Amino acid sequence: MKRLYCEFFIGVSVLFFLSILSYVYITQELMPDYEEIIEVDRMHSVMGILDDVARDLGQHRADELFTRYAEESHLSITPYQWQSPELTAEIIDDLKQSRIYCEDTYSFYVVYGDAHQIYSISPDLSKPIWEHLDFDDTLMWLFFYSGFAIYSALMLKVLSRRFRVLEQTTLAFAEGDFAIRASEKPGDRLGQLNNSFNQMADKISALITSHKQLTNAVAHELRTPVFRVQCQLEMLEDSGLSYEQQSYVAGIHDDMAELEQMIEELLYFAKMERAAIPLNVTSGHVSTWLDKLVSSCQKDTDIAIAVECSHKERASVDVYQLTRAVSNIVRNASRYAQQKIVVRVFRCEQALHIQIDDDGIGIPETERERILEPFYRVGTARDRESGGHGLGLAIVAQIVARHQGKLEIGSSDAGGARFTLILPQAHPEEDKVTSLTE
C-alpha cells in the first residue's frame, strides 16, 4: 500500500514539474519576451534623451544624467573601450547599428552622445532591492510548491484511509467472512470500486452458499438409497448365492461402505464450514486422548506408530474435533509410510505443537497448499488402494482454523511428509469445560 502511495505522489510530482518546464519553454522559447521588449524600448528612450542632452548641453552633462539614472534605478555602470577584448564582435556590430545591445532583461551595452565609450549597465547586486526582488520570487514558488505538497499529502491521506478500509474488508472476505461488505458512504468510496467489490462479494457469497447447501443436501439425500441398497444386499445374501455371486456381493458391500464413509465425511465437512457451531473446549492431559487415538489407528495398519508426548502435557482444546484431525493425518500417513509413523507433542513459544512424521514418499512442495482443498489429491490415482476421498486434510485444516491455529506441511527427517498442527490458544490450564463460539 505504501508503495502505491509513493508511486502516486512521485507520478503527480513529476507531472507537475513537467508542466512547469513546458510552461517555461513555451513562454521563453516559443513566445516573445514582452518584458524584455519593454526594457529595450525604455533603454532606447533613455539613450535618445541622453543623445539630445549631449548635443544641446554637452557630453559631460549627459554623463551626469546617465550616472544619476543608474543610481536611482539601482543599476551599476561599467565603461569599456571599443577595443576591449571583453566585447564580442556581435556586441560591437549591434552597438554600431542600434547603439544598444541587450544581454538579458536588465543588462545592456549602450553608447550615446559622442560614442567614445561603451557602457555596460546591469543590476547593482549590492543594493538590497535586488535581493528583495529575488526573495519575493523565491517566496512565491515556495508557497506554490508548499501548497501543492500539502494538498498532495492530504489527498494521499484521504486515499490511504479509504484504501485501508477497503483492504481490511477484502482481507476479512478472503478469510471467510462472506457477510462483510465495503462501505459505500461518501467518505469511504473509491469511485465505483466499493460498489463493484460488493457486487462481486454478493455473487461469490451466493455461489459458496449454494455450493454448501448442495453438498449438504446431496450427502443427506444419498444416505437413504445407500441404506436401501445395503438392506437389499443383506436380503440377497440370504437367498442362497453361489460362491462367485457372493464375491460380487462382497465387492458391492465394500463399495457401499466406502460410499457411506464419503457421505459421512461430506456431512462433517459441511458441518465444519458452519462457523456458528461452538467449540467444546476442555482442559486435560493430551496423552489421555492421544494414546487412545493411536491405539485405534494401530489396529488398522501394520505400520508402527510411535508417540512422543509427556504425560504432564495439558492443553485446552476441543478433544473430539482435534482427535478427528490427528486421526485423519495418521490414517493418511499409514497409506504411504514404509515402516514408521511418529507423533510428537511439544510446546514452542507457549503454542502446542502436534507433529506427525512418516517415512513415505513425501508431498511435493508445489502440492502442499492444494492438498488442503476439498477433493484434491496428489496425482490422478483415485482407486481404493490409495484410499481416501480428498476430504480428510480439508477437514483437518478447518478444525485447526477453528482453534485459531495453523497447519504446516513439510518434509520429515526420514524423507516423508510432516504435518504440524500449531495451536497457540491451547493453553495448559486447569480442568474445565467451556463452550466457545468463533
C-alpha positions in Angstrom: 0.0 0.0 0.0 2.8 2.4 0.9 4.4 1.7 -2.4 1.2 2.6 -4.2 1.0 5.9 -2.4 4.7 6.7 -3.1 4.2 5.9 -6.8 1.2 8.1 -6.9 3.0 11.0 -5.2 6.1 10.7 -7.4 3.9 10.5 -10.5 1.9 13.6 -9.7 5.1 15.5 -8.7 6.9 14.5 -12.0 3.8 15.5 -14.0 3.6 18.8 -12.1 7.3 19.7 -12.8 7.0 18.6 -16.5 4.0 21.1 -16.7 6.2 23.8 -15.2 9.0 23.1 -17.7 6.6 23.1 -20.6 5.2 26.4 -19.4 8.7 27.9 -19.2 9.8 26.5 -22.6 6.6 27.9 -24.3 6.8 31.3 -22.7 10.5 31.8 -23.0 11.4 30.0 -26.2 8.3 29.9 -28.4 6.8 33.3 -27.4 8.4 36.8 -27.4 9.7 38.0 -24.1 7.5 41.1 -23.7 9.1 42.2 -20.5 12.5 42.3 -22.3 10.9 44.2 -25.2 9.6 46.8 -22.8 13.0 47.2 -21.1 14.7 47.5 -24.6 12.2 50.2 -25.6 12.7 52.0 -22.3 16.5 51.9 -22.7 16.2 53.3 -26.3 14.1 56.2 -24.9 16.7 56.9 -22.2 19.6 56.8 -24.8 17.6 59.1 -27.1 17.2 61.6 -24.3 20.9 61.4 -23.5 21.8 61.9 -27.1 19.7 65.1 -27.1 21.3 66.3 -23.9 24.8 65.6 -25.2 24.1 67.6 -28.4 22.5 70.5 -26.6 24.3 70.7 -23.3 27.4 68.7 -23.8 28.7 65.2 -23.2 29.6 66.0 -19.6 26.0 66.8 -18.7 24.8 63.7 -20.5 27.3 61.6 -18.4 26.0 63.2 -15.2 22.4 62.4 -16.1 23.3 58.8 -17.0 25.1 58.3 -13.7 22.1 59.7 -11.8 19.7 57.5 -13.8 21.8 54.4 -12.9 21.9 55.2 -9.2 18.2 55.9 -8.9 17.4 52.8 -10.9 19.7 50.7 -8.7 22.0 49.8 -11.6 25.7 49.7 -11.9 27.8 51.2 -14.8 31.0 49.8 -16.2 32.8 51.7 -19.0 34.7 49.9 -21.9 36.8 51.0 -24.8 35.8 49.9 -28.3 39.0 47.8 -28.5 38.3 46.0 -25.2 38.8 42.2 -25.6 35.8 41.5 -23.4 33.5 42.8 -26.1 32.5 40.3 -28.8 32.0 41.1 -32.4 28.3 40.6 -32.1 28.1 43.3 -29.3 30.2 45.7 -31.4 28.1 45.2 -34.5 24.8 45.8 -32.6 26.1 48.9 -31.0 27.2 50.4 -34.3 23.8 49.7 -35.8 21.3 50.4 -33.0 23.6 51.8 -30.2 22.1 49.2 -27.8 22.9 45.5 -27.2 20.5 43.6 -24.8 22.4 40.9 -22.8 19.3 40.0 -20.7 16.2 41.7 -19.3 18.0 44.1 -17.1 21.6 44.1 -18.6 22.6 46.2 -21.6 25.6 47.6 -23.5 24.9 51.1 -24.7 26.6 54.1 -26.4 25.3 57.7 -26.5 26.4 61.2 -27.3 29.9 61.2 -28.9 30.1 57.4 -28.6 33.7 57.5 -27.5 33.0 54.8 -24.8 30.8 51.8 -24.4 28.9 51.4 -21.1 27.7 48.2 -19.5 24.6 48.8 -17.4 23.3 46.0 -15.2 21.6 45.4 -11.8 23.8 46.5 -8.8 23.6 43.3 -6.8 25.0 45.1 -3.7 21.7 47.0 -3.5 19.1 45.3 -1.1 16.2 45.8 -3.6 17.5 43.1 -5.9 17.8 40.7 -3.0 14.2 41.5 -2.0 13.1 41.0 -5.6 14.7 37.6 -5.8 13.3 36.7 -2.3 9.8 37.6 -3.5 10.1 35.3 -6.5 11.5 32.5 -4.3 8.8 33.0 -1.7 6.1 32.8 -4.4 7.4 29.5 -5.7 7.9 28.3 -2.1 4.3 29.0 -1.3 3.2 27.4 -4.6 5.3 24.2 -4.0 4.2 24.0 -0.3 0.6 24.3 -1.3 1.0 21.6 -3.8 2.8 19.3 -1.3 0.2 19.9 1.4 -2.7 19.2 -1.0 -1.0 16.1 -2.3 -0.3 14.9 1.3 -3.9 15.5 2.3 -5.2 13.7 -0.8 -2.8 10.8 -0.1 -4.0 10.6 3.5 -7.7 10.5 2.4 -7.0 7.9 -0.3 -4.8 5.9 2.2 -7.6 5.7 4.7 -10.1 4.7 2.1 -7.8 2.1 0.6 -7.0 0.8 4.1 -10.7 0.3 4.9 -11.3 -1.5 1.6 -8.2 -3.6 2.1 -9.4 -4.7 5.6 -12.7 -5.6 4.1 -11.1 -7.6 1.3 -8.8 -9.5 3.7 -11.8 -10.3 6.0 -13.7 -11.6 3.0 -10.7 -13.6 1.9 -10.5 -15.2 5.4 -14.1 -16.4 5.2 -16.3 -13.6 6.4 -18.6 -13.7 3.4 -21.2 -11.3 5.1 -18.8 -8.3 5.2 -19.2 -5.6 2.6 -17.4 -2.4 1.6 -18.8 0.8 2.9 -20.4 3.0 0.2 -20.6 6.2 2.3 -19.3 9.3 0.5 -16.3 9.5 2.9 -15.3 5.8 2.2 -16.0 5.4 -1.5 -13.2 5.0 -4.1 -15.2 5.7 -7.2 -17.2 2.6 -8.3 -14.6 0.3 -6.7 -16.6 -0.2 -3.5 -19.8 -1.0 -5.3 -18.0 -3.3 -7.7 -16.5 -5.2 -4.8 -19.9 -5.6 -3.1 -21.4 -6.9 -6.3 -18.6 -9.4 -6.6 -18.9 -10.4 -2.9 -22.7 -10.9 -3.3 -22.1 -13.3 -6.3 -19.3 -15.2 -4.6 -21.2 -15.4 -1.3 -24.3 -16.7 -3.1 -22.2 -19.2 -5.1 -20.5 -20.5 -2.0 -23.7 -20.7 0.0 -25.4 -22.6 -2.9 -22.4 -25.0 -3.1 -22.6 -25.7 0.7 -26.3 -26.3 0.5 -25.9 -28.5 -2.5 -23.1 -30.6 -0.8 -25.1 -30.9 2.4 -28.4 -31.8 0.5 -26.7 -34.4 -1.7 -25.0 -36.0 1.2 -28.2 -36.3 3.2 -30.2 -37.5 0.2 -27.7 -40.2 -0.6 -28.0 -41.8 2.8 -31.5 -43.2 2.0 -30.7 -45.0 -1.2 -27.4 -46.3 0.3 -29.3 -47.7 3.2 -31.8 -49.4 0.9 -29.0 -50.9 -1.2 -27.4 -52.3 1.9 -30.7 -53.8 3.1 -31.2 -55.4 -0.3 -27.7 -56.8 -0.3 -28.3 -58.5 3.0 -31.6 -60.0 1.7 -29.7 -61.1 -1.4 -27.1 -62.9 0.7 -29.8 -64.9 2.4 -31.2 -66.1 -0.9 -28.6 -68.8 -1.5 -26.0 -67.3 -3.8 -23.2 -69.2 -5.5 -19.6 -68.6 -4.4 -18.9 -66.4 -7.4 -22.1 -64.4 -6.7 -21.1 -64.0 -3.1 -17.7 -62.5 -4.2 -19.6 -59.9 -6.3 -21.9 -59.1 -3.4 -18.9 -58.7 -1.1 -17.4 -56.2 -3.6 -20.6 -54.3 -3.6 -20.6 -54.2 0.2 -17.1 -52.7 0.2 -18.1 -50.1 -2.4 -21.2 -49.2 -0.3 -19.1 -48.9 2.8 -16.7 -46.6 1.0 -19.6 -44.5 -0.3 -21.1 -44.3 3.2 -17.8 -43.2 4.6 -17.5 -40.5 1.9 -21.1 -39.3 2.7 -20.1 -39.1 6.4 -17.0 -37.0 5.6 -19.1 -34.7 3.4 -21.6 -34.1 6.2 -18.8 -33.5 8.7 -17.0 -31.1 6.3 -20.3 -29.2 5.7 -20.8 -29.0 9.5 -17.3 -27.7 10.0 -17.9 -24.9 7.4 -20.7 -23.5 9.5 -18.7 -21.1 11.7 -21.6 -20.6 14.2 -21.1 -24.1 15.6 -19.3 -23.7 19.0 -16.1 -25.4 20.1 -16.5 -27.7 23.2 -13.1 -26.8 24.8 -11.9 -28.9 27.7 -8.6 -28.8 29.5 -6.8 -32.0 30.3 -3.8 -34.2 29.6 -3.0 -34.6 25.9 -1.7 -38.1 26.3 -5.1 -39.3 27.5 -6.9 -38.9 24.2 -3.8 -39.2 22.0 -2.9 -42.7 23.3 -6.5 -43.9 22.6 -6.4 -42.4 19.2 -3.0 -44.1 18.3 -4.2 -47.4 19.6 -7.3 -47.3 17.5 -5.3 -46.4 14.4 -2.7 -49.1 15.1 -5.4 -51.8 14.8 -5.9 -50.8 11.1 -2.3 -50.8 9.9 0.9 -52.8 10.2 3.0 -49.6 10.2 4.5 -48.9 13.7 3.0 -45.7 15.2 5.2 -44.2 17.9 4.1 -41.4 20.3 6.4 -38.9 22.0 4.3 -37.0 24.4 4.9 -36.0 28.1 2.2 -37.4 30.4 2.3 -34.0 32.1 1.4 -32.0 29.0 -2.0 -30.3 29.3 -4.0 -28.3 26.8 -7.4 -26.6 26.4 -8.8 -27.9 23.1 -12.0 -29.5 21.6 -10.9 -33.1 22.2 -13.4 -34.6 19.8 -12.5 -32.4 16.8 -8.8 -32.5 17.5 -8.9 -36.2 17.8 -10.6 -36.3 14.4 -7.9 -34.1 12.9 -5.0 -36.1 14.2 -6.7 -39.3 13.3 -7.2 -38.1 9.7 -3.5 -37.3 9.3 -2.3 -40.5 11.0 -4.5 -42.7 8.9 -3.5 -40.8 5.8 0.2 -41.3 6.7 -0.4 -45.1 7.2 -1.2 -45.4 3.5 2.1 -44.1 2.4 4.6 -44.8 5.2 7.1 -47.6 4.7 8.0 -48.6 8.3 7.2 -46.0 10.9 4.9 -43.1 11.9 6.0 -40.7 14.7 3.6 -38.5 16.6 5.3 -35.8 18.7 3.7 -33.3 21.1 5.7 -30.4 22.4 5.4 -26.6 23.0 7.2 -23.8 21.3 6.7 -20.2 22.4 3.7 -21.4 24.5 1.9 -22.8 21.5 1.0 -26.5 21.4 2.6 -28.4 18.5 1.4 -31.8 17.3 3.8 -33.1 14.7 3.1 -36.3 12.6 6.1 -37.6 10.6 6.2 -40.6 8.2 8.9 -42.2 6.1 6.9 -42.4 2.9 7.3 -40.7 -0.5 6.5 -37.2 0.9 4.5 -34.4 -0.7 5.9 -32.2 -3.4 6.4 -28.6 -2.3 4.2 -27.3 -5.1 1.3 -29.5 -3.9 1.4 -28.7 -0.2 -1.1 -25.9 -0.2 -3.5 -27.5 -2.7 -3.9 -30.8 -0.8 -5.9 -28.9 1.8 -8.5 -28.1 -0.7 -11.6 -30.4 -0.7 -11.5 -33.4 -3.1 -7.9 -32.5 -4.2 -5.5 -35.4 -4.4 -1.8 -35.5 -5.4 -1.7 -37.3 -8.8 -4.6 -38.8 -10.6 -5.0 -42.1 -8.9 -8.4 -42.5 -7.1 -8.6 -46.2 -6.7 -9.3 -48.0 -3.4 -5.6 -48.8 -3.0 -4.7 -45.2 -2.4 -7.7 -44.7 -0.1 -9.5 -41.5 1.0 -11.7 -39.2 -0.8 -9.8 -35.9 -0.7 -11.7 -34.5 2.3 -9.6 -35.7 5.2 -7.0 -32.9 5.1 -9.6 -30.3 4.3 -11.4 -31.3 7.5 -8.1 -31.0 9.4 -7.5 -27.5 8.1 -11.0 -26.5 9.2 -10.5 -27.9 12.7 -7.1 -26.2 13.1 -8.5 -22.9 11.9 -11.4 -23.1 14.3 -8.8 -23.5 17.1 -7.2 -20.2 15.8 -4.1 -22.2 14.8 -2.3 -23.1 11.6 -1.3 -26.3 9.8 2.2 -26.5 8.4 3.3 -29.2 5.8 6.9 -30.0 5.2 9.4 -32.9 4.9 10.2 -35.2 7.8 13.7 -36.2 8.8 13.1 -39.7 7.2 12.2 -38.1 3.9 8.4 -38.5 4.1 5.7 -36.0 4.9 5.5 -33.9 8.1 2.2 -32.3 9.3 2.5 -29.9 12.2 -0.7 -28.6 14.0 0.2 -25.4 15.8 -2.4 -24.3 18.4 -1.4 -21.0 20.1 -4.7 -20.9 22.1 -4.3 -24.4 23.6 -3.1 -23.1 27.0 -2.2 -25.6 29.7 -5.0 -24.5 32.1 -6.7 -26.3 34.9 -9.6 -28.8 34.2 -12.6 -27.0 32.9 -15.3 -27.2 30.3 -16.2 -24.2 28.1 -18.2 -23.6 25.0 -16.7 -21.0 22.6 -18.2 -19.6 19.5 -15.8 -18.2 17.0 
